[in-house]
Amino acid sequence: MGKLQNKVAIVTGSGAGIGKEIARKYAQEGAKVVIADFNEDALNATVTEFNKAGFEAFGVKVNVALEEDIQKMMANTVAHFGRIDILVNNAGVGDNMQAAANVEDEVWQRVMDINVSGVMRAIRQVLPIFIENGGGTIVNMASIAGLTGGRGGLAYTTAKHAVVGMTKNIASHYGSQNIRCNAIAPAHVETGFAAAMTNVDPFGMQQSVRGVQLMPKAGQVSDIANIALFLASEDSSLINGVALAADAGWSAY
Ligand SMILES: NC(=O)c1ccc[n+]([C@@H]2O[C@H](COP(=O)([O-])OP(=O)(O)OC[C@H]3O[C@@H](n4cnc5c(N)ncnc54)[C@H](O)[C@@H]3O)[C@@H](O)[C@H]2O)c1
């Protein structure tokens, strides 16, 4: 019996990187997983790979920044699997390390739309479903940039602090209804995330990496998936409203 046996979990941004590994880990623990991503090729490849491995996986193409896509993600999940028990708000984008004086409106807006509004929209939609079910669990992907000040550009740092704030607010307001909401705050994890950033701001980058040599080690996607399993399972039943630093102690210094 897996730790998430027969639970239905939506993982956003699960066509690649950390989200894909979280979805795999959940499926290995018996969950039925919804692969929600705006990259259709990656999403289809992941669903095929998971189904071949014997997992129950279902794909929904979704841009988390769009309200209608979030509604579709919830409706299709309920239509396909009948319920939702776990929501992992993992989809997120970088800000090209733009320092405050160099912030471009377009980059700021994209980061806020995806990394902040996307999380709010999914939570807003899932809460009534959780309340009707008698409970549910939310795992938000923050960042060490959501707990510290100087390890990313302004938009990304602001957005991930907002994710940490949302996490505590949801836990505080809905905890009594058997709803848990926690966040993971990774430092560098080896995925395609950094490479996806183009036109990087040299000053923002220089400032953001000042302490990198003090980071004991980079994370692997499996490290984060293990934490996401803990936070989604009954093993963490007493934990609500925390943002766990997953940085090998880097930010403890
Ligand atoms: N990799 C790191 O070093 C690191 C560190 C701290 C936090 N994080 C956070 O972890 C999360 C996942 O990062 P990753 O490293 O796996 O990135 P990644 O770029 O490898 O994968 C992100 C996935 O999310 C999808 N996605 C992006 N925007 C989307 C949108 N609007 N709607 C739906 N899907 C979307 C992409 O298509 C991709 O499949 C992000 O929230 C990121 O901020 C990453």
The ligand as an SDF file (V2000), in Angstrom:
LIG
                    3D

 44 48  0  0  0  0  0  0  0  0999 V2000
   15.3560   24.4890  -10.6520 N   0  0  0  0  0  0  0  0  0  0  0  0
   15.6460   25.2540   -9.6310 C   0  0  0  0  0  0  0  0  0  0  0  0
   16.8210   25.5260   -9.3450 O   0  0  0  0  0  0  0  0  0  0  0  0
   14.5440   25.8080   -8.7550 C   0  0  0  0  0  0  0  0  0  0  0  0
   14.8990   26.3670   -7.5160 C   0  0  0  0  0  0  0  0  0  0  0  0
   13.9030   26.8810   -6.6970 C   0  0  0  0  0  0  0  0  0  0  0  0
   12.5830   26.8240   -7.0950 C   0  0  0  0  0  0  0  0  0  0  0  0
   12.2650   26.2910   -8.3020 N   0  0  0  0  0  0  0  0  0  0  0  0
   10.8410   26.2940   -8.6850 C   0  0  0  0  0  0  0  0  0  0  0  0
   10.4570   24.9640   -8.9910 O   0  0  0  0  0  0  0  0  0  0  0  0
    9.4050   24.9940   -9.9520 C   0  0  0  0  0  0  0  0  0  0  0  0
    9.7310   24.0500  -11.0890 C   0  0  0  0  0  0  0  0  0  0  0  0
   10.9670   24.4260  -11.6360 O   0  0  0  0  0  0  0  0  0  0  0  0
   11.8440   23.4670  -12.5610 P   0  0  0  0  0  0  0  0  0  0  0  0
   13.2520   23.7070  -12.1850 O   0  0  0  0  0  0  0  0  0  0  0  0
   11.3100   22.0900  -12.5550 O   0  0  0  0  0  0  0  0  0  0  0  0
   11.5780   24.1660  -13.9700 O   0  0  0  0  0  0  0  0  0  0  0  0
   11.5360   23.5440  -15.4540 P   0  0  0  0  0  0  0  0  0  0  0  0
   11.6540   24.7510  -16.3270 O   0  0  0  0  0  0  0  0  0  0  0  0
   12.4940   22.4220  -15.5820 O   0  0  0  0  0  0  0  0  0  0  0  0
   10.0460   22.9560  -15.5540 O   0  0  0  0  0  0  0  0  0  0  0  0
    8.9450   23.7950  -15.3860 C   0  0  0  0  0  0  0  0  0  0  0  0
    7.7400   23.1620  -16.0530 C   0  0  0  0  0  0  0  0  0  0  0  0
    6.6400   24.0540  -15.8330 O   0  0  0  0  0  0  0  0  0  0  0  0
    5.9830   24.2900  -17.0690 C   0  0  0  0  0  0  0  0  0  0  0  0
    5.3690   25.6190  -17.0320 N   0  0  0  0  0  0  0  0  0  0  0  0
    6.0110   26.8160  -17.0120 C   0  0  0  0  0  0  0  0  0  0  0  0
    5.1040   27.8100  -17.0230 N   0  0  0  0  0  0  0  0  0  0  0  0
    3.8750   27.2280  -17.0530 C   0  0  0  0  0  0  0  0  0  0  0  0
    2.5530   27.7330  -17.1020 C   0  0  0  0  0  0  0  0  0  0  0  0
    2.3120   29.0550  -17.1690 N   0  0  0  0  0  0  0  0  0  0  0  0
    1.5310   26.8620  -17.1020 N   0  0  0  0  0  0  0  0  0  0  0  0
    1.7720   25.5200  -17.0850 C   0  0  0  0  0  0  0  0  0  0  0  0
    2.9960   24.9820  -17.0820 N   0  0  0  0  0  0  0  0  0  0  0  0
    4.0450   25.8330  -17.0610 C   0  0  0  0  0  0  0  0  0  0  0  0
    7.0590   24.1460  -18.1370 C   0  0  0  0  0  0  0  0  0  0  0  0
    6.4870   23.8620  -19.4040 O   0  0  0  0  0  0  0  0  0  0  0  0
    7.9020   23.0050  -17.5730 C   0  0  0  0  0  0  0  0  0  0  0  0
    7.4120   21.7520  -17.9920 O   0  0  0  0  0  0  0  0  0  0  0  0
    9.2350   26.4560  -10.3530 C   0  0  0  0  0  0  0  0  0  0  0  0
    8.1540   27.0160   -9.6390 O   0  0  0  0  0  0  0  0  0  0  0  0
   10.5360   27.1060   -9.9170 C   0  0  0  0  0  0  0  0  0  0  0  0
   10.3840   28.4760   -9.6280 O   0  0  0  0  0  0  0  0  0  0  0  0
   13.2060   25.7810   -9.1480 C   0  0  0  0  0  0  0  0  0  0  0  0
  1  2  1  0
  2  3  2  0
  2  4  1  0
  4  5  1  0
  4 44  2  0
  5  6  2  0
  6  7  1  0
  7  8  2  0
  8  9  1  0
  8 44  1  0
  9 10  1  0
  9 42  1  0
 10 11  1  0
 11 12  1  0
 11 40  1  0
 12 13  1  0
 13 14  1  0
 14 15  2  0
 14 16  1  0
 14 17  1  0
 17 18  1  0
 18 19  2  0
 18 20  1  0
 18 21  1  0
 21 22  1  0
 22 23  1  0
 23 24  1  0
 23 38  1  0
 24 25  1  0
 25 26  1  0
 25 36  1  0
 26 27  1  0
 26 35  1  0
 27 28  2  0
 28 29  1  0
 29 30  1  0
 29 35  2  0
 30 31  1  0
 30 32  2  0
 32 33  1  0
 33 34  2  0
 34 35  1  0
 36 37  1  0
 36 38  1  0
 38 39  1  0
 40 41  1  0
 40 42  1  0
 42 43  1  0
M  CHG  2   8   1  16  -1
M  END
$$$$
